[in-house]
Amino acid sequence: MTGSSTTHFGFSEIPLGEKVDKVRQVFDSVAQNYDLMNDLMSMGIHRLWKRFAVRRLRIKPGDALLDVAGGTGDLARLMHERLRGQGDITIYDINAAMLEQGRGRLADQGCVAGIRWVQGDAEQLPFLDHSFHAVTIGFGIRNVTQIDVALREMVRVLRPGGQFMCLEFSRVAIPLLRPLYEAYSFRILPEIGHWVAKDRDAYQYLVESIRRFPDQERFSAMLTEAGLFQVRHHNLSGGIAAVHVGYKV
């Protein structure tokens, strides 16, 4: 967080300035197999989570939307459907390899009109204040170096009355499910990463980053601290993931 000279990278503590490059290296490594790995790791359930998350958005044709850490294009494609091609979606990601993969996927699916791709850091959004009707981020906020800084930036570019939505892995809310989920996460997922993506360490980091991320209540409090109102969350699959929404007054 802000004010500290170190931050976490998975379970390790590293100098604050090193995390951006380390995260970039992780996603450079996994970009080509990212979608396949998501399907394997979640047994395809991540697609249902994303549809649920986008249905929580109060958007309409003509709106301007920003999807931060959106390199895969999954959320943007679903929002594009909701807008019926009438609106503007900016897909913003720090990782060029992820943007390249996402751009190719959406082009193959015919999602081109009204979509632009921008590379940059979530902590320094290159957009004017009050630019977007909605700002989203899916499975990306936990990889940001200073989460509070990124949240303030996303609130800054929201229009008054605009909606923020975050889909992220969270804290399992069902006690009986926790040991099974822990065993699956730490024993099986890195091995899937090793055999499919040829990078066990990258998926070990991703699992560890989930454990370091704040639980639902703490993250909701962070959204309020960043300037959002009417903040609430929806647990998905027993809290394995959660959708957080809030509004800018």
C-alpha positions, -999 to +999 in steps of 0.1 A: +000+000+000+010+037-002+037+047+022+056+014+023+089+008+005+080-029-001+050-048-014+040-084-018+046-106-049+027-137-040+040-147-005+073-128-011+081-092-001+099-072-028+109-036-033+079-015-044+094-006-077+100-042-088+064-055-088+053-040-121+081-058-140+076-091-122+038-091-129+045-082-165+069-111-168+042-135-154+016-124-180+041-123-208+047-160-200+011-171-197-006-148-223-007-174-251-024-200-229-042-177-206-078-185-218-071-222-220-057-221-184-087-202-171-110-229-186-090-257-171-085-241-137-122-231-132-137-259-154-152-231-175-171-215-145-151-182-150-173-176-181-205-178-160-189-155-134-181-129-161-216-130-175-230-125-140-207-096-134-216-078-166-253-082-158-247-062-127-237-032-148-263-005-155-251+003-190-269+012-222-262+019-258-241+050-263-222+047-230-184+051-227-169+022-208-134+015-195-122-021-188-089-020-168-066-050-169-089-061-197-063-076-221-082-108-228-112-089-239-137-112-222-156-085-202-154-061-231-170-086-255-199-091-231-203-053-226-202-049-264-232-072-267-250-052-240-243-019-259-254-035-292-223-020-308-235+015-299-209+030-275-172+031-268-152+006-249-116+012-239-096-019-231-067-009-209-038-032-199-002-029-188+008-060-207+013-058-245+012-096-249-022-098-233-035-069-254-023-087-285-041-119-276-073-101-267-073-079-299-069-110-320-097-129-302-122-100-304-114-094-341-121-130-348-155-127-330-164-095-350-161-072-320-142-043-336-165-012-339-163+011-309-134-007-292-100+008-286-069-008-270-046+012-247-015+000-229-006+015-195-005+013-158-037+011-137-021+035-112-017+062-138-048+063-161-042+086-191-078+097-192-096+129-181-117+132-150-153+121-154-147+103-187-166+070-184-201+059-175-187+026-160-153+013-151-146-024-147-117-046-138-118-084-139-092-106-121-066-078-123-068-056-092-048-081-071-018-077-094-016-040-090+013-027-069-007-001-050-044-011-050-056+020-032-039+043-058-054+023-087-089+025-071-087+062-067-077+065-103-106+045-115-130+065-094-114+097-107-122+089-144-158+078-136-186+103-143-208+114-114-234+086-110-211+062-129-207+026-118-176+007-108-175-031-110-147-055-099-147-093-104-120-109-084-111-141-066-120-138-030-123-156+004-143-188+004-173-183+026-183-220+031-160-236+059-163-271+045-152-259+011-120-242+023-096-272+027-107-287-006-101-254-024-068-248-007-056-283-017-067-278-053-052-243-055-017-251-041-013-287-052-031-290-085-032-255-102+006-250-103+010-284-119-016-276-145+004-244-152+036-265-155+021-290-180-001-266-201+016-232-199+051-246-192+054-222-163+047-236-128+061-205-111+037-181-128+007-201-116+022-205-081+023-167-080-013-164-092-025-187-065-004-169-038-017-135-050-053-147-044-044-156-008-029-121-002-059-103-016-082-087+010-114-105+018-148-093+007-155-070+037-120-054+036-121-048-001-156-033+002-142-009+028-113+000+004-138+009-023-157+032+001-124+048+011-116+054-026-148+075-029-175+050-039-210+048-024-236+021-022-208-005-023-220-041-021-206-075-031-220-108-045-203-140-037-199-165-065-194-202-061-193-200-023-170-170-023-143-184-046-149-152-065-169-121-058-183-092-077-181-058-061-200-028-073-203+008-062-212+043-076-196+077-078-217+106-065 
